[in-house]
Amino acid sequence: MGIVNYIKESFKELNNEVTWISLNEAQKSTILVVVFTIVFSLAVFVTDKFFQTILDAFLSYIK
């Protein structure tokens, strides 16, 4: 009965005790996360290409 009681109380708390954000705020937050993810991935890509170019030049120099 412990797990069943836990699940019932969890649902009760989610419905009555939790303050949910509005749909508009959730959409704005989601857009912000998507934009940040794209910017961060582009920064990682550019940094990776930069170091790859330097490493390729160094390795071709020492051959």
BATI-621822 format. One line per 5 residues: for each residue x, y, z of C-alpha. Coordinates in pm, 1 decimal, decimal comma. Layout:
X Y Z ~ ...
***
This chain:
0,0 0,0 0,0 ~ 299,1 233,1 41,5 ~ 360,8 291,2 -328,3 ~ -8,2 336,7 -408,2 ~ -43,2 594,2 -129,4
271,5 771,8 -251,2 ~ 134,3 798,2 -606,6 ~ -205,0 922,7 -484,8 ~ -43,1 1187,7 -265,6 ~ 190,3 1290,8 -548,5
-102,3 1351,2 -784,7 ~ -289,6 1536,8 -510,6 ~ 10,5 1762,5 -451,0 ~ 59,5 1827,2 -824,3 ~ -305,2 1929,0 -862,2
-345,3 2135,2 -544,8 ~ -8,7 2254,3 -414,1 ~ 204,3 2326,6 -722,5 ~ 185,5 2666,9 -890,3 ~ 216,4 2612,9 -1263,9
344,2 2880,3 -1500,2 ~ 115,7 3012,1 -1770,5 ~ 121,8 2875,2 -2122,9 ~ 254,2 3207,4 -2252,6 ~ 542,5 3204,4 -2004,0
620,4 2840,0 -2086,4 ~ 634,0 2922,6 -2458,9 ~ 866,3 3218,7 -2396,8 ~ 1094,2 3005,2 -2181,0 ~ 1099,5 2730,8 -2442,9
1193,7 2977,6 -2717,0 ~ 1470,6 3117,3 -2496,5 ~ 1610,0 2767,9 -2436,8 ~ 1597,5 2683,8 -2808,1 ~ 1774,9 3008,2 -2904,9
2040,8 2959,2 -2637,1 ~ 2094,1 2599,3 -2748,7 ~ 2142,0 2704,5 -3111,4 ~ 2382,4 2986,4 -3018,3 ~ 2581,2 2761,0 -2786,0
2604,2 2481,1 -3043,9 ~ 2724,0 2729,9 -3307,5 ~ 2989,2 2858,2 -3066,1 ~ 3107,8 2502,8 -2999,2 ~ 3111,7 2431,6 -3375,6
3319,1 2742,4 -3452,4 ~ 3561,1 2666,3 -3168,0 ~ 3596,2 2306,9 -3287,5 ~ 3665,3 2414,7 -3646,9 ~ 3919,6 2671,8 -3523,7
4117,1 2414,7 -3324,4 ~ 4083,4 2157,1 -3603,2 ~ 4236,2 2403,5 -3850,0 ~ 4521,7 2485,6 -3613,4 ~ 4586,4 2117,8 -3540,8
4577,9 2024,4 -3911,2 ~ 4823,0 2304,6 -3991,2 ~ 5052,4 2196,5 -3707,9 ~ 5043,1 1830,8 -3810,7 ~ 5111,8 1910,7 -4176,8
5400,5 2134,2 -4064,2 ~ 5572,8 1860,1 -3862,7 ~ 5542,4 1590,6 -4136,5
***
